[in-house]
Amino acid sequence: MPDTSSPQPAPPKSFFLDPDLHGYILSHGGGPNEAQQALIAATQALGPVARMQIAPEQGVFMEWLARVTGARQAVEVGVFTGYSALCLARGLGSGGRLLCLDVNEEWTRIARTHWRRAGLADRITLRLGPAAATLATLPRQPTFDLGFIDADKENGRLYYEEVLARLRPGGILMLDNVFWGGTVAAPHQHPEDTALQAICELNDFAAADPRVQASLLPLGDGLLLLRKR
């Protein structure tokens, strides 16, 4: 029987989920373990910016995806406090490696602490600096099995191209926040939101990109999955 007594670690990030259904999903779908809950709590202590952390049910899915695809090499653009990296590293297994790119030393210090506590620090390499510049230094060859982009949205297309170029055929690229709270359905109502406009442009581009097969999931704040052909 599933553990229906599991605590709800955070309010639902999906605008279409109420707290009761969110709690049900977590209690029946492998909700966060003790190490993950500790990181969620540390992130919530930062205040409103904690909203940047991915939903716990999304973390479950990302770990599951890494496991079922047998991914060994992955890259993450945008780390924040490290929850998504923790989930991906668990899914990669003991022989896997995750390259994480971010610019914020304060937030990634929290990430490093909790990666160590979870026993995953040996699977994760963190490189601080502008992600596009760091990606440009990597060999332009199919190195990665899995990629995740959750960084500044205005540069999303740049990250997309840099990661896709280094993804193996059959590899999967994930883009976060592609719903932007549901506003993508009517972007003309928010002309001042440059992040929204960039997200809509990238969503449209990816849907028509012949290099990938796209699947848009109502998970968290919207997760776009792209399989490289």
C-alpha positions as CSV (number, residue, x, y, z in Angstrom):
1,M,0.0,0.0,0.0
2,P,1.3,3.5,-0.8
3,D,2.2,5.7,2.2
4,T,-0.6,8.2,2.2
5,S,0.8,9.8,5.4
6,S,3.8,11.3,3.5
7,P,4.0,15.1,4.3
8,Q,3.5,17.6,1.6
9,P,6.9,19.3,1.4
10,A,5.8,22.4,-0.6
11,P,2.7,24.0,-2.1
12,P,1.9,22.8,-5.6
13,K,3.8,24.5,-8.4
14,S,1.4,23.5,-11.0
15,F,-1.3,26.2,-11.2
16,F,-3.9,23.5,-12.2
17,L,-3.3,21.3,-9.0
18,D,-5.0,21.9,-5.7
19,P,-3.1,21.0,-2.5
20,D,-5.1,17.8,-1.9
21,L,-4.4,16.4,-5.3
22,H,-0.8,17.5,-5.1
23,G,-0.4,15.6,-1.8
24,Y,-2.1,12.5,-3.3
25,I,0.4,12.6,-6.3
26,L,3.4,12.8,-3.9
27,S,2.1,10.0,-1.6
28,H,1.5,7.7,-4.5
29,G,4.3,8.5,-6.9
30,G,7.5,8.3,-4.9
31,G,7.6,11.6,-3.1
32,P,10.8,13.2,-1.8
33,N,13.1,11.2,0.5
34,E,14.7,12.6,3.7
35,A,17.6,14.2,1.8
36,Q,15.4,15.8,-0.7
37,Q,13.0,17.1,1.9
38,A,15.9,18.7,3.7
39,L,16.9,20.5,0.5
40,I,13.3,21.6,0.0
41,A,13.2,23.0,3.5
42,A,16.5,24.8,3.1
43,T,15.3,26.4,-0.2
44,Q,11.9,27.5,1.3
45,A,13.9,29.3,4.0
46,L,15.1,31.7,1.3
47,G,11.7,33.1,1.0
48,P,9.7,33.8,-2.3
49,V,12.6,33.0,-4.5
50,A,12.1,29.3,-3.5
51,R,9.4,29.2,-6.2
52,M,12.3,28.7,-8.6
53,Q,12.8,25.2,-7.3
54,I,11.2,22.4,-9.5
55,A,8.2,20.6,-8.2
56,P,9.0,17.4,-6.2
57,E,6.8,15.3,-8.6
58,Q,8.9,16.7,-11.5
59,G,12.0,15.6,-9.7
60,V,10.6,12.1,-9.3
61,F,9.9,12.0,-13.1
62,M,13.3,13.3,-14.0
63,E,15.0,10.7,-11.9
64,W,12.8,8.0,-13.4
65,L,13.6,9.2,-16.9
66,A,17.3,9.1,-16.3
67,R,17.0,5.6,-15.0
68,V,14.8,4.1,-17.7
69,T,16.8,5.6,-20.5
70,G,20.1,4.4,-19.0
71,A,21.6,7.9,-19.2
72,R,25.2,8.0,-18.0
73,Q,26.2,11.6,-19.0
74,A,24.0,14.6,-18.4
75,V,24.2,18.4,-18.4
76,E,22.1,20.9,-16.5
77,V,21.9,24.6,-17.3
78,G,20.6,26.5,-14.3
79,V,21.1,24.9,-10.9
80,F,19.5,27.2,-8.2
81,T,19.8,25.2,-4.9
82,G,20.4,21.9,-6.6
83,Y,17.2,19.9,-6.3
84,S,16.9,19.0,-9.9
85,A,20.6,18.0,-10.0
86,L,20.1,15.8,-7.0
87,C,17.2,14.0,-8.7
88,L,19.1,13.6,-12.0
89,A,22.3,12.4,-10.2
90,R,20.3,9.7,-8.4
91,G,18.8,8.5,-11.7
92,L,22.2,8.4,-13.4
93,G,23.5,5.8,-11.0
94,S,27.0,5.4,-9.5
95,G,28.8,5.4,-12.8
96,G,27.0,8.5,-14.2
97,R,28.3,12.1,-14.4
98,L,26.2,15.3,-14.3
99,L,27.7,18.6,-15.4
100,C,25.9,21.6,-13.7
101,L,26.2,25.2,-14.9
102,D,25.2,28.2,-13.0
103,V,26.4,31.7,-12.1
104,N,25.2,32.1,-8.5
105,E,27.7,31.1,-5.8
106,E,25.4,31.7,-2.9
107,W,22.6,29.4,-4.1
108,T,24.9,26.7,-5.4
109,R,26.7,26.6,-2.0
110,I,23.4,25.3,-0.7
111,A,23.3,22.8,-3.5
112,R,26.9,21.5,-2.8
113,T,26.0,21.0,0.9
114,H,23.0,18.9,0.1
115,W,24.6,16.9,-2.7
116,R,27.3,15.9,-0.1
117,R,24.7,15.0,2.5
118,A,22.8,12.9,-0.1
119,G,26.0,11.1,-1.0
120,L,25.9,12.3,-4.6
121,A,28.7,14.9,-4.8
122,D,31.0,12.5,-6.6
123,R,28.6,12.3,-9.5
124,I,28.2,16.1,-10.0
125,T,30.6,18.7,-11.4
126,L,29.6,22.3,-10.9
127,R,31.1,25.0,-13.1
128,L,30.3,28.6,-12.1
129,G,30.2,31.2,-14.9
130,P,27.9,32.2,-17.8
131,A,26.5,28.9,-19.1
132,A,26.7,29.8,-22.8
133,A,30.4,30.5,-22.5
134,T,31.0,27.3,-20.5
135,L,29.1,25.2,-23.1
136,A,31.0,26.8,-25.9
137,T,34.2,25.4,-24.4
138,L,33.0,21.8,-24.6
139,P,33.7,19.6,-27.6
140,R,31.0,20.0,-30.2
141,Q,30.3,16.3,-30.3
142,P,27.5,14.0,-29.1
143,T,28.6,13.6,-25.4
144,F,25.4,13.8,-23.4
145,D,22.5,11.4,-23.0
146,L,20.3,13.8,-21.2
147,G,20.0,17.6,-20.8
148,F,18.0,19.9,-18.6
149,I,17.6,23.7,-19.1
150,D,16.1,25.8,-16.3
151,A,17.9,29.1,-16.6
152,D,17.2,32.7,-17.7
153,K,14.5,32.4,-20.3
154,E,15.8,35.2,-22.6
155,N,18.8,33.0,-23.5
156,G,16.8,29.8,-23.8
157,R,17.3,29.4,-27.5
158,L,21.1,29.8,-27.1
159,Y,21.2,27.1,-24.4
160,Y,19.0,25.0,-26.6
161,E,21.3,25.1,-29.5
162,E,24.5,24.6,-27.4
163,V,23.1,21.6,-25.6
164,L,21.4,20.0,-28.6
165,A,24.7,20.1,-30.5
166,R,26.3,18.0,-27.8
167,L,23.4,15.5,-27.3
168,R,23.6,12.1,-28.8
169,P,21.0,10.9,-31.3
170,G,18.1,9.5,-29.2
171,G,19.1,11.6,-26.3
172,I,16.6,13.8,-24.4
173,L,16.6,17.5,-23.7
174,M,14.2,18.9,-21.1
175,L,13.1,22.5,-20.9
176,D,11.4,23.8,-17.7
177,N,8.8,26.5,-17.1
178,V,7.3,26.3,-20.6
179,F,3.8,27.1,-19.3
180,W,5.0,30.2,-17.4
181,G,2.0,30.0,-15.0
182,G,-0.4,29.4,-17.9
183,T,0.4,32.7,-19.6
184,V,1.8,31.0,-22.7
185,A,-1.8,30.5,-23.9
186,A,-2.3,34.3,-24.2
187,P,1.1,36.0,-24.4
188,H,-0.5,39.1,-26.1
189,Q,-2.0,39.9,-22.7
190,H,1.5,40.3,-21.2
191,P,3.6,42.2,-23.8
192,E,5.9,43.5,-21.1
193,D,7.0,40.1,-20.0
194,T,10.2,39.4,-22.0
195,A,10.7,36.0,-20.4
196,L,7.2,35.0,-21.6
197,Q,7.8,36.1,-25.1
198,A,11.1,34.2,-25.2
199,I,9.4,31.0,-23.9
200,C,6.7,31.3,-26.5
201,E,9.2,31.7,-29.3
202,L,11.2,28.8,-28.1
203,N,8.1,26.6,-27.7
204,D,7.0,27.4,-31.2
205,F,10.5,26.8,-32.6
206,A,11.0,23.4,-30.8
207,A,7.5,22.2,-32.0
208,A,8.6,22.8,-35.6
209,D,12.3,21.8,-35.3
210,P,12.9,18.8,-37.6
211,R,16.0,17.8,-35.5
212,V,13.8,16.7,-32.5
213,Q,10.5,15.0,-31.6
214,A,8.7,17.1,-29.0
215,S,6.3,16.1,-26.1
216,L,4.9,18.8,-23.9
217,L,3.9,17.6,-20.4
218,P,1.6,19.3,-17.8
219,L,4.2,18.7,-15.1
220,G,5.3,21.4,-12.7
221,D,5.1,24.7,-14.6
222,G,5.3,22.8,-17.9
223,L,8.1,20.5,-19.0
224,L,9.0,20.2,-22.7
225,L,10.7,16.9,-23.7
226,L,12.7,16.8,-26.9
227,R,14.2,13.6,-28.3
228,K,17.0,14.2,-30.7
229,R,16.5,12.4,-34.0
